[in-house]
Structures are given as structure tokens and as C-alpha cells.
């Protein structure tokens, strides 16, 4: 009988470890075996250290899987961003490799002569990563095979999918053990390892996704009560934009980060994200995202009370809009951005370059002015942030409002995020102000929008939020648009502009290809490679 050498089975063969972070670089790459390994505490630390590689280090482009952005680098736009969910596009081999690794650690440390403190720290980290990895799997695929021991190849043919609720319960159990065992802080030599606060925050994230309000609220509050974290520039001295630059690495807002350190461990975020031709084009914010930012008085721009001027759309807006969106007339890296679809705009104009903006906007969030996009922008040492404290505050606010509508502590949590950029408090005492939230749903919708604008263009957050809120079908099937513009005749137009000039923000919007979403797309398809190798793994409905 043919053995099902599935992707999960292939992960059983993984015997080498790769470094992940500063504290991991001490360990060499080598082949490991029971005869030469699992002898000392250092051996176990090395095995645990490899698990850190499962954390995301390049997820920024996942913003295109939502209504927030499209890709300026046209060839880099995957099928899912276009509404095509092809089972052949997905995989879970890496995830199950790390699960197998965590299971091996949990088995082997029981056989080792370790101090109680060392054992707890090793177990806490392994439990965290197993929980984190299974959470990402069930969020994507629903029911998945649950494996809690290092399997042999002969065991693989019997693997079937475990109901999502059962896996979720196991995830919560692992997070609880991690929280109990992990320290609030590590020593300097181990800075960057998973802490108690990181485990609490990730548990809160998982609970929030499944509307487990009580757990989400409790764990978020537990993080808040640790007293270890605070918002960067919480007193609003105008430094919020620095939060996304290298200068902020190691700040108290970052609860969990993947460490980078040029020149030994680098990435190329700015080279990829900068506008052409200083970079490759990066993300292009949609008009929908631009419109989500309130006016400076806290009014949605569609409100009659708004001071928003559609012909001068970046004036009198939430300051986070300027942090996120690079627009016409701004100067960055010595280049004045021009987006009109005319030759005189140069490479930044709509349609004037293969990677030029499709929406009339470029992303600005990651463009650190201290980094040259054409040199160090391809060799960056900025840490990759996985969880920051603003997420904890918004988790608490959302969950508390669901449990206790309009609770003062929910207002306080969301308002901490707003105050640090100078936005007025949401409130339920003065209905004459645009920040008034008189019902639970009023506050719910404002919190939802706060998630969007605070975490705009930060990877895949928005794609999961619109799923858990049940609005993905509405927003992904709505028209995707860019800015409005009108071309008019101009006898004095520069040569090459064909006698035209462009009036921005007036006229019809740019029409984009957009996306598509059906109810069954709440779950992604089970990877076709897995089903081909193991027919007992049934496909999700609709695929």
C-alpha cells in the first residue's frame, strides 16, 4: 500500500535549524540527532529558538487582500487579492514543520535534567508557538489536523481534520500554560523572546477573532495591568510617525517583535515599498482607506458636521492619514510626488511607469527618511513588529463594549489610541459633537474604524478583521476606486502632455479591478497538495 508522504509527513524529516534573531545567532546550523543532541539546556534552547522563525517577517503585502490597498508592483499581486481562491495556491507545510518541532521540544525536555525555571521557560515558549501556529491554521482553514506529538512517517496516513472548536480549546490551553510559565521580562541576552505579556496578547487576539469577548477582554486587561507597555509618544508630541521607523525599535509599545540587525540580518521593506523609481512601487492605498480617516474634529468625512473639503482632501484630517498615505505635492527623499496621468508627472504619475500608482496614492508608513531607499532600503535592520500595545487597547475596547455597552473603560481604551495623535475623544455625553456615540453600535462602528486607521497597511490585519466582523462580502464586492481627476485642454501644457492638464480630486474616480468574495471564502481552501497526498483530508465547502 502506498504511504501518504504528505506535506505534514515531509515536515517530520526536518532536522536542521536556522537562526531567527539576535539571541539565536549564537547557535550554529547543524544536523541534530538524539545521540548528539538533547543533552544540555543549551541544546533545548537552540531547539526552541528555531520556533521563532514561524513568526511573520514579510506580511506587509497582505494588505492587498482587503479593501485597503492594491499592489503597485503589479506582478506581485496574488490571486486572493483578485478574489480567486485557488486550492493550489495554499500550503501549510511550514506551519506543521514548526508544530512538529514544538511537539519534539515538549517531549524531549521531559527527559532532560533541567532546573524548574529552565523547564518552565522552555515549555512556555514551545506551548506559545504551538498555540500561535494552530491559531493561524484554524483562522485560515477551519478544521485542521491536530497533532500534539512528534509523529513517525507511518502515522501520517491516518491523519484527518480535527473540528475547529476542539483545536481552539487546545490553543487556549497552550496559551494558558505559556502565560503561567513565561517571565514578564527576560534578561538582556535573551531580549526578544516570548514574554508573559506577548502570550496574553496573542491569546487575546485569538479569542477576539472568535468573538470570545470575555477571554479577549480579560487577557487584554491582564496585559494592561502588567505595567510593562505604553503607547509610543503617548503624550502626542508629534512623533507618532517615528513608530514605524528604526528609531522606535525596542520601544515600550512593541510587545512582540522579530529582531533584525543590519548587516547580519536584514530585509528590504523600503526598497520594495518606496515609489518608483527610488523603489519598486509598494502598496497603493485605495480611496476607501483614504476616506476612512476622520476630519480633525473626529467627524467621519461623510458627516454633515465634517469640515472635510473634497477638493483639498488632506487638509484638516486625522494626522494618521499623512503618516500612511503619500500623495500629490508631497516631497519624499528629495522627490516631489506628482500623480497626474501625464508625462510631466514623471515616474510617479498614474500609468507613467510599470509600477506606478494604480490609485493615485502611495504608502508612506514605512518610509523612514533616515534610510536611503536605493541602498540601505534594501538592507534594513528594522525589527518586524508582530504585536503592539495599541492592539491590546483596541481589543479591550471592542470586547468590553460587546459585554458592557458604552462602558467608560471601553471609551478610555480606544481614546488612549486617539489621544496620542491628537484626535478628540469618543464620548456619550454630548450629542452635539461629532464624536458622540449614543448606542453600542455607534461605539462598535467607531472602534472598527479605529482598527482600520491605526493599523492601516500593517499586513493582513484588515483581511481578518473584515471576516470576523462579517463585512468582507460587502467591502470586497464593492467597487475598488482611486482618486478622482479630470483632464482638460490647456494650450500651455508641457510638451508630451498632449495639450492637457489635470485637475485632481474632481471628476470621476479611478476604477480598479477590485476583488470578489463569497460566503464560503470565510475559510480558505485546504491546500490541494495535501488532499492529493491524503484523500482523508476533505476540502472546505465551496471549493
N, C-alpha and C positions, 0 to 999 in steps of 0.2 A: 504494500500500500504506500502511495506517495505521501511523504511528510509535507505538511504545510509550513515551509520556511518563510513565514510572514515577516513583515517589517518588524513586528514585535520580537519575533524569534531572532532576527538578524541583530537586534539590539543586545541579545544575550551574549554575543560574541565580542562586545566592546570591552577591550582590555587596556586601553591606553587613556591617559588623562591629559587634558590641555589646560594651560593656565588661564585664569579669568580676571585677576585683579592684582593690585599691588601685593596684597598679602599672600597671593598664590604664586607669585613669581619666584618664591624661594624654592618651590618644588620642581624637580626636573621631570621631563616627559620620559616615561619608561613603561615597559610591559610589566604587568603585575600578575602574581600568582599566589596561591595560598602558601607555597613553600617559602617564598621570599618576602611576602607581604603580610599585613595584618598582625604584625608582631609588636609594634610600638604605638604610642599615642600619636606620634608624628605621622605614621602610616595612615591611621584613621583620619587625621586632619587633612591629609592630602586627598584621600578619597572623598571626603565631604566637600573640600574646596572645588573639586571638579563640578559639583552640582550647581555652583553659581553660574555656570555657563548657560543654564536654562533661562536665566533672566533676559528680558529683551534688551538688545543693544542696537537695533535698527528697525524701529516700528513707526517712525515718523510718517512714512508714506501711507500708512493705513488710514490716514485722514481722508483719502480719496474714496474709501469705502462708505462714506457718509455723504451728507449734503453740504459739508463744509468746504470741500476743495475738489479740484481736478488736478491732473498732473500736467505741469508744463513740459516735462520730459515725456513726450508722447508715447514712446516705445515702452516706457516703464509702467504704464497703466495696465494693471492686471484685469482679468476677466470679471472678477467680482465687482470691481468699481463700475463696470458697464452693465451690471445686472445679470451676468452669466455665471451660473454656479455649476461648474463642470466637475464631477467627481474625480476626474483625472488631475485636477489642479491641486488637490489637497493631499496632505500626508500627516502622519503622526509618529514616524519612526524616531525622530529626535526626542520627542516627549517620553516615549516608552523606554528609550535608552536611559534617560535620567531617572525614570521611575525604577527601573531595574537597578540602577546604581544606588538609589536611596534604600531600596529593599536590601541590597547587599550590605550596605553600611549598618543598617539596623540589625541584621542577623549577626554580622561579624563582631560588632562591638560587645555583644553579649558574651562572647567567648574570650575577650581580651581582659588583661589585668589593668584596669583603669581606675583612677580616683573617681569618687562620686561626682565631683564637679566636672571633670573632663567628660565623663559618660553623659551627663545631662546636656552639656553644651553640644556634644556630637549628635546625640539623639534629637535634640531640639532643632538643629539645623536640618537634619535628614527628614524629620517629620514635616518641617515647613516646606521643603522643596517637593516632597511627595504631595502634600496638600495643594500647594500652588499649582503644580503641574496637572493634577487631576481636575482642579477647578477650571483651568484654561481649556481642558479637553471637554468637560461636560458643558461648558458655556458654548463651545463651538458645535459639538456633535450630539449632545444629549446623552443617552445611554452609551457607555463605552466599557470595554473590558476592564474589570478591576482586578489588579494583581498586587498582592501585598507580600510576596516573597520572590526571591530570585529564581525564576523558572529555569528548568532544563529544556533543551530543544524538544524532548519527547512529550513535554506537557502542552506544547503550543497548539496542537491540533484540536484540543478540547475547549479552546477559548471562545466564549460568547460574550455578548454585550450585557453589562450589569445595569439594571434600572438607574436612571439618573438620581432619583431620590436616595437610593442606597449609597451611591458614590458620594453624594453631597454630605450625607451623615458621616461617612468616613473622613471626608475632607475636614469637617468641623472637629472631629475627634483629634485628628493630627494637629490642627491648629491649636487646640486646647493644650495638648502636650507640649508643643513648641513654646507657647506662651508661658507655661509653667516652668520650663527648663531654661529658657534663654535669659541672658543678662539684660538689664536695662542699657548698659553700656559695655563695650569691650575696651581692652587696653589699646594703646595707640598702635601697637604692632599688628593688631587684628581689626583695625578700623575698617569698616566696610562690610563686616559680617552681619548676618541677620540678628537683629535685636528683638527684645520683647515687644517694643513699640511697633516694629515692622510686622511682626507676626499678628499683633492685634489689628493693625491697619489693613492687612491683606485679608484677614478673616472678615472684617467689616465690609470690605469690597465684595467678597463672595456672598455674604449674607444680603447685602443691598441688591445684588443682581437678581436674587430670587425673592425679593420683597419680604425677606425675613427681618422685618423692621426692628423688632426688639433686640435681636442679636446685633444688627448693624449699629443701632443707637448705643447699645451698651459698650461694644468694643471701641467705637469712635470716642465715646466719653472716657473710656479707660486710657486711651492714648492721650487725650487732652489732659487728664489728671496726672499723667506721669511727670508733667512739667519739664519735659526734655525738648519740646519743639515749639517753634513760634514762626509766624509769617515773616518772610524776608521783607525788610523795610515796612514793618507793621505800622509805623507812625507816619507813613506817607511823606517821605522827604524827597520823592521824585526819582527813586532808584529802582522802581519795580522792573523796568526793562532789563536791569542787570541780572535779574533772577535767571535769565536764560543764556547768560554769558559765563565764561570760565571763572570770572571773578567770584561768582556765587558758589562755586564748588565747595562742599563741606559745610554749608550754612545750616542753620537750625531748622529750616523749612524742609530739608531733604531727609525723609525718614528712611528711604531705601534707594541707593544708587549703585550702579555698576561703575567701578572706578576705571578711569583711563589716565594715562600719564605719558605725554609725549617726551621723547620719541620712541619709548619702548612699547607702548600700547596706545594706538590711535584709531581715529575714524575720520571720515571726510564729510561731515554733515554740511559745513558751509560751502565747500566746493560743489557739492550736489545741489544745495538749496538756493545758492545765490542766483540772481538774474543773469541771463546771457548778456555778454559772453564772459563776464567775470566768473560765472559758474555755469551750471548746466540747466538751470531754469526752475527746478524745485516745484513746490506746490503753488497752485493758483487759487486763492480764496474765491468762493462763489459770492454772488450778490446776496444770497440768503444769509451767509455768515456775516457779511458786512452790515446787513440790516439788523442783525440780532443785537448789536451793541446799542444801548440806550443813549439818549441825549444826556448832557451833563447834569440835568436836574433829576435823572432817574426815570424819565418817561420813555416808554417804547416809542420808536420813531413813527409808528402808525397812529399814535395817540393824538387827539385834538390838542392836548396840552403841550405837545412837544415843540421845542424850539428848533427842531431839525429843518435844515434848508436843503432840499434835494439838489439844488444847483451848486451847493458848496457842502457836500455831504460829510466832510471830515471835520468841519467846524463844530464846536460845542457838543462833542461826543464823549462817551466813556473813554478815558485815556488808554484803556487796553486796546482800543481799535488801532491806534497809531503804533502800538507795540507789535501788533500782529500783522498788519497789512501795509505793505509798501505800495504807494500809489503815485499817480502822476504829479510831477512837480517836486517830489522829494529828492534829496541828494544823498546817495549812499556810496561809500568807497570812491568818492570823487566823481561819480556819475549822476547826472540829473535824469531822473526817470521820466521818459515820455512814452505814453501808451497809445496815442492816436494811431490808427491803422494807415500810417503814411510813411513814405520813405524817409522824411525828415526826422522821424522819431528814432531812427537807428534800430539797433538790435532789440531794444526793449519794447518797440511798438507791436501792437497786435498784428500777428501774421507776418512780421518782418524778419523772422528767424524761426528755424525749425523748432526751437524750444521756447519761443516767446510766449508770453502770457496768452491763455485762451479766454480769460475772463476780464482782462484789463487791470488785474491786480497781481502782485507778487507777495509771497510771505516775507515777513520781516522778523519774526520772533527769534529766530536762531542766528541772525546776522550780527555777530559780535564785532563792533568796529575796531577792536584791537587786533583782529586776525585778518591777514591778507587772504582773500578768497582764492587767489591764484597760486598760493604757495602753502602756507600753514593751514589754509582752509581745507586742504586735502590730507592733512597730517595733524589732526587736532587731539588735544588731551582733555577736553571737557568731559566730565562724568555724565553718564546717561541716567537720568532720574526716572525711577520706577514709581515711587510714591512720594508725594509731598504733602505737607500739613494742610494745605488748602483743601485737598481731597477729604481729609478727615473731618474738617469743619463742615463741608457741604454734605458729607454722608450723615453727620449728626443732624444737621438742619432738616434734610429731607426725611429721614427716618422719624425724627421727633414730631414733625408736622403730620406725618401719617398716623402716628399713635395718639398725639395730643394736638389737635388742630390749633394753629396760631399760638402755640406755646411760646412764651417770651424767650426761652433758651434757644428755640429754633431761629427766631429773629436774630438773636445775638450772634449765633454761629455764622449765619450767612452774611451778616453785616460786618463781621470782622474781615471777611474776604473783600467786601466792597469798600470799607473804610481805608484800607491800605493803598487804594488807588484814588481816593478822594471822592468816591461815589456816595450819594446820600443813603441813609439807612432806609431799608424797607420797614414799614410800620403799619399798625392797625388802629391808630388813634385819630388821625386827621384825614378825612376823606377828600379834602380839597387839594391834597398834594398827589403828584403822580406816583409816588412810592407807596400809596395806600394799598393794603392787602386786607380786604374785609372778610374773605372766606378762606377756608382751607385750600380750595382750588386756586384762588388768586395767589396765595403764597407758594403753592406747589409749582405753578407755572413760572413764577419768578425764580424759584430755586433751580428749576430745569434750565432756564435761560442762563442762570449764573454758572452752572456746569459748562454750558456751551462756550461762553465768552471767556471764562477763566482758563479753561483747558483747550481753547481753540488751537487746532493744528498740532496738538500733542499726541500724535499717533492715533491708535484705534479707539480712544475713549468714546468718541461720539457714536461710532458704529454700534457699540454695545449699549450705550445709553438709549438710543432710539429703539432698540429692540426691547429692552426691559420696560420702557415706558409704553410700548405698544403703538408707537407712532412711525415706525420705519416704513410701513406701507404708504402712509400719507406723504412723508417727506422725500422718499426715494422715487416715488412715482410722479411727484410734482415736477414742473419744468425746471431744469437747471439753467441759470442765467448768469451773465456777466453784467458789466456796467452798461449804461445807456450812452449812446453817442449819435451825432448827426453829422454827415458830411455835406458841406455847402460849397458853392462856387466861390472862388477867390482869385481874381486876376493877379494878385500879388503873391500867390502861393510859391513856395520854394520849388526850384526845379526838381522834378521827379515826383511831385505830389499831384500831378495831373490836374492842376488848376483847382485843387480842393483844399479846404481847411476843415478842421474837426472841432465841433463843439461837444465837449464831454458833459456827461450827466444829463443830457437832453435827448429825447428821441426814443427809439426802440432799444431794448436790451439785447445784448449778445445772446444768441440761442445756442446752448450746448447740447451735446448728445445725451447727457444725463445717465440715469441708471434705471433699474427695474427691480421690483420686489414683490413677491407673492407670500402669502401666509406661511407656506412651508419653508421659506427661506430664513425663518427664525432660527432654524438649525441648519448648519452646513451639511453637505453630503458626506457620508462616510467615504474615506479615500478608496478609489476604485482599485488601487493596487492591493489593498488589504482584502477586499472582497474577492478579487481574483485568486488570491492565495489561500483564503479561508472562507469558503461559502457559508459557514455558520454565522458570519457577520452580516446581518441583514442591513440593507440600505434604508436610510431615512425616507419617510413618505414624501412623495412628490418628485423624487429624483429617478 
